[in-house]
Amino acid sequence: MNIDMIRAAARRLEGHARRTPLLSSPFLDAIAGRRVFVKPECLQHTGSFKFRGGWSAVSALTEDQRQRGVIAFSSGNHAQGVASAARSHGAPCVIVMPQDAPAVKITNTKGLGAEVIMYDRATEDRDAIGARIAAERGLTLIKPFDDPQVIAGQGTTGLEIAADAAALGITHADVIVCCGGGGLTSGIALACEADAPTLRVRPAEPVGFDDVARSLTSGTIQRNPRLTGSLCDAIITPQPGDITFPILKRLCGPGLVVSDDECLRAMNVAFSHLRIVLEPGGAAALAGALYHGDQIDGDTVIVVASGGNVDPATFQRALDITA
Amino acid sequence: MNIDMIRAAARRLEGHARRTPLLSSPFLDAIAGRRVFVKPECLQHTGSFKFRGGWSAVSALTEDQRQRGVIAFSSGNHAQGVASAARSHGAPCVIVMPQDAPAVKITNTKGLGAEVIMYDRATEDRDAIGARIAAERGLTLIKPFDDPQVIAGQGTTGLEIAADAAALGITHADVIVCCGGGGLTSGIALACEADAPTLRVRPAEPVGFDDVARSLTSGTIQRNPRLTGSLCDAIITPQPGDITFPILKRLCGPGLVVSDDECLRAMNVAFSHLRIVLEPGGAAALAGALYHGDQIDGDTVIVVASGGNVDPATFQRALDITA
């Protein structure tokens, strides 16, 4: 896993992934007490950065692998990213999703042409279900984060941040990234190491699901005690990956930990002042920048708003809250 | 009023206005029955295309005029565009707003440093109020649409559409534009005439406030019978402008007329599938593309989503409606 793979992924994504800008608003700056730049990956195809990793992985397959097809496990964003990339490449796609995934994510994944197989998180073993189908049909598994080509795709986000920060004259800043298993965070960290080494990448996670923050503190992989009970479904994973964690450990600053309410407030701010739609997990980094400024250094912070696939009922909670 | 003024405005806006992309989603294409590209001016600074016209007008003033300051009448989007441009140029700014403007627009205009003077639409004459203040302080009035430098600024939207359509290989398409007094629509029409003459620009307006559509049909300026009772506050004006109408008449295709409910449905679609926040008036063109496809020619349509400054309560109505 290295920068050359990220640069190669960027070439494969050229003309296919959307190059998202850095958004800003004086109202965000006032709340945060410093300049805030937001990279809205909610505007990416399929509504999250996961399209990048999906495209990178599918486009790196052999023609024979593509013809047999791909399979992924996902509560939603990885599912849509892989499904969309697979369809564009003419590859059959099976997605194994938990029954309690947000309805909008299930509907959209089906709408992107994937075959969706539902399972019950409480009683069924998704790995067993997936392994059986993959074996029967010769499908290639595309993991959500612990896969070099997936990390390479997500890392293209970091190449864009490095280029745009340089254009804006930003030399020192924390880059806060919504973090589940660490695919996006580790990819951005590798890209910044190469192209913007004075930027410091830091993960943001929900309270109670801060496996990466605790792993960074302890220096060893820590697990979350549970996997349900957060609004931030997009970034809840059991533990950092075997590939991602060594990268995070080597390159990242300390993790930020935010509450569900803070994520809802950040969604409200993004609605009012950036006019973008964020999901709770996609707003965790912005929540860190807006409401945990005492843990951030410098006069500028860059935030990756990683996704915007949210059910209307959850979005209404963000509209109802006082930012 | 000509293309050279638009190109000059584009040079003045360079590095200040955001260059918005063309967004798309297979889900929108499926609803519309053709390819749909959306230019999200809700992502523009201050949340609408009005920043372009405001910046163009303020940057075209003499240093002496800028030091005395500017004044504008607006229910909100023009107010914020002018206020933000004035602040960046160090020009004092007075905005005269109706008391029934959306709260978010009033709050944001004040937050951008403008002095806001409220008036009662029913009992007070805003022109008299504005004229008195302008005379007392020597302020320059920046009209919302019937001003060549404002039209020039809005027209930069059309230069970007022409360039992006060419890059996508789009040769023939309707370009549907949310239309109030016609500043944005006429500016885009002039830009497309020069740079993409096979694109056809068409206004979209709310039912009952379709002065431009009726004016285009009759060939003479028609007025709206009333000015209240639409959700689309951003695009309700008494009649097309004296400068804008001749341009619209010469260059535009027939107007599209959409209902408030169709605008709310379009906002819902934009929320779910583009993850952008639109206000009702900013969704009129998308509503036309999605729900009036029988009036549109060709396999591709381009839509300008002109703004996203919407109160949470109105946005909730869009979340509650079935798209």
Interface residues (C-beta under 8 A of the other chain):
Chain A: R18 P21 L23 S25 P26 F27 A30 C42 L43 H45 G47 V104 N108 G111 L112 N268 F271 S272 H273 L274 R275 I276 V277 L278 G308 N309 P312 F315 Q316 L319 D320
Chain B: R18 P21 L23 S25 P26 F27 A30 P40 C42 L43 H45 G47 V104 N108 G111 L112 N268 F271 S272 H273 L274 R275 I276 V277 L278 G308 N309 P312 F315 Q316 L319 D320
